[in-house]
Amino acid sequence: ETVATLSQVVMSDGVPLASVTIAVNLQPLMQRCAAQTAEFATRGLQATPLSALVAATAALFPLHPLLNAAWAETAIMLRHRYHTAVGLSDGRWVLIRDAGDLTERGIARMLARTDTTNDLAEATFSIVATTGWWRFASPLPGTAAALTLSEAQRQPIAFNATTLVVGAVAQLSLCYDARILDHLAAMAFLRDLCRQLGVEALAVASSCTDPNR
């Protein structure tokens, strides 16, 4: 049974942050990426859950504009260009400008670049791939939210009331500025993201932990 509780808000560098984490079965997405291997390989690219996640998130920004917003003292600023900073599992960063204008192949091409950057001032959103299980990233300065995808682990999951199957279970976390987003908005985005990716949410856990600790 999926259970969700409201996040408590913590202060981090003067910004009130909250987060929500769901466990997802990435097996269908990994199978889709495997089916795309030949198509991507002809262009020297690799289809991965991360490239699919970046593409799916960018496609949802028009439906969830507050994810791409910024806080000002007198207003919430909505932005209509989607510059996604992607943190790779080896610690490098790639800045994908206008991510919403790219196909999944185009995003895979950007992720394969060797000229990575630490200049993320243009970023309006961030997505981080981590090998940790319960680690998640906080939003970059001037952004409203950050999405973290953990490495998938092989785990048994319920197929139905009497059957278990082995799935590729990962944690998908959204950490957000609580002045801009709330728990309901965060959950609505994560539900739409799961549908966009074709994956199943297994459980939900809210967090009141400062991700910088």
C-alpha positions as CSV (number, residue, x, y, z in Angstrom):
1,E,0.0,0.0,0.0
2,T,1.3,3.5,-0.9
3,V,1.3,5.9,2.0
4,A,2.1,9.6,1.8
5,T,2.5,12.0,4.7
6,L,3.2,15.8,4.6
7,S,6.8,16.9,4.7
8,Q,8.0,19.0,7.5
9,V,9.9,22.1,6.4
10,V,13.6,22.7,7.4
11,M,15.7,25.7,6.8
12,S,18.9,25.4,4.7
13,D,20.9,28.5,4.0
14,G,17.8,30.6,4.8
15,V,15.6,28.7,2.3
16,P,12.7,26.5,3.7
17,L,13.1,23.1,2.0
18,A,10.9,20.1,2.0
19,S,11.2,16.8,0.1
20,V,9.3,13.7,-0.9
21,T,10.7,10.4,-2.0
22,I,9.0,7.5,-3.9
23,A,10.3,4.1,-4.6
24,V,9.9,3.2,-8.3
25,N,10.3,0.0,-10.3
26,L,12.6,1.0,-13.2
27,Q,12.4,-2.4,-14.9
28,P,10.0,-1.3,-17.6
29,L,12.1,1.8,-18.3
30,M,15.3,-0.2,-18.4
31,Q,13.7,-2.6,-20.9
32,R,12.6,0.4,-23.0
33,C,16.2,1.7,-23.0
34,A,17.5,-1.7,-24.0
35,A,15.1,-1.8,-26.9
36,Q,16.4,1.6,-28.0
37,T,20.1,0.4,-28.0
38,A,20.5,-0.2,-31.7
39,E,18.7,3.1,-32.7
40,F,20.9,5.2,-30.3
41,A,24.1,3.2,-31.1
42,T,23.9,4.2,-34.8
43,R,24.5,7.8,-33.6
44,G,27.1,6.8,-31.1
45,L,24.7,7.4,-28.2
46,Q,23.4,5.4,-25.3
47,A,19.8,5.2,-24.1
48,T,19.8,5.4,-20.3
49,P,17.2,5.9,-17.5
50,L,18.9,9.2,-16.8
51,S,18.4,10.5,-20.4
52,A,14.8,9.3,-20.3
53,L,14.3,11.1,-17.0
54,V,15.7,14.4,-18.2
55,A,13.5,14.2,-21.4
56,A,10.4,13.3,-19.4
57,T,10.9,16.1,-16.8
58,A,11.4,18.7,-19.5
59,A,8.2,17.6,-21.2
60,L,6.3,18.1,-18.0
61,F,7.6,21.7,-17.2
62,P,4.7,23.4,-19.1
63,L,2.2,21.4,-16.9
64,H,4.1,22.1,-13.7
65,P,5.6,25.6,-14.2
66,L,6.4,26.2,-10.6
67,L,9.2,23.6,-10.8
68,N,11.0,25.9,-13.2
69,A,10.3,29.1,-11.1
70,A,12.4,31.3,-8.9
71,W,11.7,33.1,-5.7
72,A,11.9,36.9,-5.5
73,E,11.1,39.0,-2.5
74,T,7.9,40.3,-4.0
75,A,6.9,37.6,-6.5
76,I,7.4,34.1,-7.8
77,M,9.1,34.4,-11.2
78,L,7.9,31.9,-13.8
79,R,10.5,31.0,-16.5
80,H,9.8,29.7,-19.9
81,R,13.2,28.4,-20.9
82,Y,14.2,25.1,-19.3
83,H,17.9,25.0,-18.6
84,T,18.5,21.7,-16.8
85,A,21.7,21.0,-14.8
86,V,22.4,17.3,-14.7
87,G,24.6,15.9,-12.0
88,L,26.2,12.7,-13.1
89,S,27.0,9.8,-10.7
90,D,30.8,10.5,-11.1
91,G,30.4,14.0,-9.8
92,R,30.5,15.9,-13.1
93,W,27.8,18.3,-14.2
94,V,26.3,18.9,-17.6
95,L,24.2,22.0,-18.3
96,I,21.5,21.3,-20.9
97,R,20.1,24.6,-22.2
98,D,16.5,24.6,-23.5
99,A,16.1,20.9,-22.6
100,G,12.4,21.1,-23.6
101,D,13.5,21.7,-27.2
102,L,15.5,18.5,-27.4
103,T,14.5,14.9,-28.2
104,E,15.7,12.1,-25.9
105,R,18.5,11.4,-28.4
106,G,19.5,15.0,-28.2
107,I,19.6,14.9,-24.4
108,A,21.7,11.6,-24.6
109,R,24.1,13.5,-26.9
110,M,24.5,16.3,-24.4
111,L,25.0,13.8,-21.5
112,A,27.8,12.1,-23.5
113,R,29.8,15.3,-23.9
114,T,33.2,15.4,-22.3
115,D,33.2,19.2,-21.8
116,T,31.3,19.2,-18.5
117,T,31.0,22.4,-16.5
118,N,30.8,23.7,-12.9
119,D,29.2,27.0,-14.1
120,L,25.5,26.3,-13.3
121,A,24.4,29.9,-13.0
122,E,22.0,29.6,-16.0
123,A,20.3,26.4,-14.5
124,T,16.6,26.7,-13.8
125,F,16.2,23.1,-12.5
126,S,18.5,20.2,-11.6
127,I,18.5,16.4,-11.9
128,V,21.1,14.4,-10.0
129,A,22.0,10.7,-10.5
130,T,23.4,9.2,-7.3
131,T,24.8,5.8,-6.3
132,G,23.5,6.4,-2.8
133,W,20.1,5.0,-1.6
134,W,18.7,7.7,0.7
135,R,20.8,10.7,-0.5
136,F,19.2,13.5,-2.4
137,A,20.2,16.9,-3.8
138,S,18.9,20.3,-2.7
139,P,17.9,22.9,-5.3
140,L,20.7,24.9,-6.8
141,P,20.8,28.6,-5.9
142,G,18.0,30.5,-7.7
143,T,16.0,27.4,-8.5
144,A,12.8,25.9,-7.0
145,A,13.5,22.2,-7.0
146,A,15.9,19.4,-7.6
147,L,15.2,15.8,-8.6
148,T,17.4,12.9,-7.6
149,L,17.4,9.4,-9.0
150,S,19.3,6.7,-7.0
151,E,21.0,3.7,-8.5
152,A,18.5,0.8,-9.1
153,Q,18.8,-2.2,-6.8
154,R,17.4,-5.7,-7.5
155,Q,14.6,-6.3,-5.0
156,P,11.4,-8.4,-4.8
157,I,8.2,-6.5,-5.3
158,A,4.6,-7.5,-5.2
159,F,3.2,-8.5,-8.7
160,N,-0.2,-9.3,-7.2
161,A,-1.7,-10.5,-4.0
162,T,0.1,-13.8,-4.2
163,T,3.1,-13.3,-6.4
164,L,6.5,-11.6,-6.0
165,V,8.8,-10.7,-8.9
166,V,12.3,-9.2,-8.9
167,G,12.3,-5.5,-9.9
168,A,14.9,-2.8,-10.4
169,V,13.9,-0.5,-7.5
170,A,15.2,3.0,-7.3
171,Q,14.4,6.1,-5.2
172,L,13.1,9.2,-6.9
173,S,13.3,12.3,-4.7
174,L,12.1,15.8,-5.2
175,C,13.5,18.4,-2.9
176,Y,11.8,21.8,-3.2
177,D,11.6,25.4,-2.0
178,A,8.5,25.4,0.3
179,R,7.8,29.0,-0.5
180,I,7.2,28.1,-4.2
181,L,5.8,24.5,-4.1
182,D,3.9,22.4,-1.6
183,H,3.5,18.7,-0.9
184,L,0.5,18.3,-3.2
185,A,2.2,20.0,-6.1
186,A,5.3,17.9,-5.6
187,M,3.3,14.7,-5.5
188,A,1.3,15.7,-8.6
189,F,4.5,16.2,-10.5
190,L,6.0,12.8,-9.4
191,R,2.8,11.0,-10.4
192,D,2.8,12.6,-13.8
193,L,6.5,11.8,-14.1
194,C,5.9,8.1,-13.4
195,R,3.3,8.0,-16.0
196,Q,5.5,9.8,-18.5
197,L,8.3,7.3,-17.8
198,G,6.0,4.2,-17.8
199,V,7.1,3.2,-14.3
200,E,5.2,2.2,-11.2
201,A,5.5,4.1,-7.9
202,L,5.8,1.5,-5.1
203,A,5.9,3.7,-1.9
204,V,6.1,7.3,-0.7
205,A,8.1,8.7,2.1
206,S,8.3,12.4,3.1
207,S,11.4,13.8,4.7
208,C,12.3,16.7,7.0
209,T,16.0,16.1,6.7
210,D,18.3,18.8,5.5
211,P,19.9,17.3,2.4
212,N,23.1,19.3,3.0
213,R,23.9,17.3,6.2
